[in-house]
């Protein structure tokens, strides 16, 4: 009788271990289906929600990730590993009509955490604000210029296009060509992207 009880206990233990193993497998697929569900949202192009896979993000290094920017969706993804799994999917705001963000594959030419714009900002004269916006359009007197803040700047082109943090991430193209990214997530992308890293922009 004792032998039968021992055998039953061993069988129960094996079944428990097997169920733990199965749970581990389903956890991985749940993460995949979780992103698939997020991407399948009917409001995917309108929502300001950010998708994160923290475990995958933590595994990213400056040598195993890239960024993909989709102009039609107005969203960007941080892709990790050779199979390009999505660690972050965030809304972005790209170039408006006449100043469209260029498509193609770009290397990050420079990274500056506290960058300020050389062209867009506020112009002052004798302590008073006299102009805001493109400094090239102002011809009046001036004695001070403060460039607009472009935090966590990642330069993509030699003519001033880059990815950076912004509080104006509209759900439609509205920038002067740069890729505006929410303050809540841009530093996470900046931290993982290396100088020379790849940013791909698709239509």
N, C-alpha and C positions, 0 to 999 in steps of 0.2 A: 504493500500500500504506500509505504514511504517512497519507494522507487517511482511509482506512478505520479505521486505529488511532485517529486523532483523534476520529472520529465515535463509535467505540465508547466512548472515554474520556468524551466528553460525555454519552452515554446513561447510562453507569454513574453519573456525577456527579449527573445529574438524578434517577435512581432513588434514590440515597442521600438527596438532599435531600427527595424525596417521602416516604421512609420516616421521616425525622426529623419531618416535619410530621404524619404519621399518629400517631407516638408521642406528640407533644404533645397531640393530640386525645384519645387513649385515656387519657392521664394524668388529664385532667379527669374523664372518666367513671369512672375507677378510684376517685377520691376519693368520687364519689357512690355507687358500688356498695359502697365500703368502709363508708360509714355505713349503707347499706341492709342490708348483711350484719350489721353490729353490732346494728342494731335488730331484725333477724330472729332473733337468738340465742334459743334455747329458754329460756335462763336470764336473759333481759333484765330481768325484774322482780326477780330475786334477786341478780344480780351487783353487786358494788361497783366494777366496772371503769368507767373514765371514757374516753369517746371525745373525741379532739381532732383538729381539722383546723387545724394551726398556721398555714398560709398564709392561710386564711380568717380565723382569729383576728387575725392581724397586720393584716389589711385593715379590721378593725372600728374604728370611731370612736365617740365618745360620742353621736353623732347618727344612727347608722345601724344600731343593734341593739336587741334586746328580749330578754326572758326569758319562756319558757313553762314552767309547772310543771304536771305531770300527776299528780293525786292517785291515780289508779288504778294507774299505773306506779311511783309514788314516784320520779320522775326529773324533771330540769329540763334545758332546752336553752337555750344562748345562740344566738340567731338573728341572722344578719347580712344586711343588704341588703334591697332591696324584695322579693326572692323568698324571703327568710327561710331561707337555707341554715344548716345546723347546724354551728357552729364547736366547740361543747362540748356533750356530753351526759353528765350526772353524776347519780349517785344523790342523793336528798334524803330527809329524814325530816320529814313534816308532822304536823299535829295529830291527836292520838289521839281516841277516842270521847269526846264531851262537850266537846271543845275543838278541833273540826275547823278546819283552815285554811279561811277563806272563799274561795269561788270568785268569779271576776269579773276585771276589768281594773283594775289599780292603778298609780298613779304613785309613783315613789320620792320620798318626802317629805323624807328626810334620809339622809345618808351619814356614818357615823362609823367610822373604822378601828379604834378601841380602845374601843368601847362596852361598858358594864357594865349589867346589868339593874337596874331600880329595884325589882323585885318578888321575883325569885328569886336566892338567894345564901346566904351564911353569916352568922349572927348570933353575936356574941361578948359575953361578960361577964367582966370582970376577967381578960382574956387567955385565957379558955377558950371553946371552941366550945359554944354552947348550943342551936343550931338550924340546920338546913339545909333549903333549899327555899323555899316561899312565906312571905315574912316576915310577911304579914298573918295567918297562922295561929298566930303565936307571941305569947303574952301575958306572958311572964316578963321578968325583969330583963335589960337589955342596955345596952351602951355603945359597940358598934361593929357596923357592917354592911358586908359586902363583897359587892357584886353579882356574879353569875355573869358570866364573860367572854363577850361576844357579838361576836367580832372581825368586821370588815368588814360592819358593820350597814347594811342597806338597809331603811328603814322603809316598809311598805306601807299601814298603816292608822293612824288616830289613837289606837286603843286598844291599841297595843303589838304588833301583828303585823308581822314583818319576816323578811328572809332574812339569815342570818349563818353564820359558821363554827362547826363543832362537831366534837368527837371522838366523838359518839354519833349517828352516822347509821345507825340501824337500817334494815333492809329492810322495814319496816312502819311505819304511822303511830304515832309515839310521843312527839311533842313537845307542848308546851302551846299550840300554835297557830302557832308560828313555823316557818319553813322552814330546818331544819338542813342545812348544806351542808359537805362534807368540807373540811378545812383545806387540802388539796393543790390545791384548785381555786377556792375562794371568792374569793381575792384576785384571780384572773384575771378573774372575772366583775365584781367590784367595780371594777376598774380601767377596764373598758369601759362600765359603766353610768353614765349621767349622772343627777344629781338631776333629777327630772321624767321620767326614762325609764320605760318600760312593762314591767310584770310582769303576765302573764296566768296565772290559775290555772284549770285545767279539771278536771272530774271524771273 
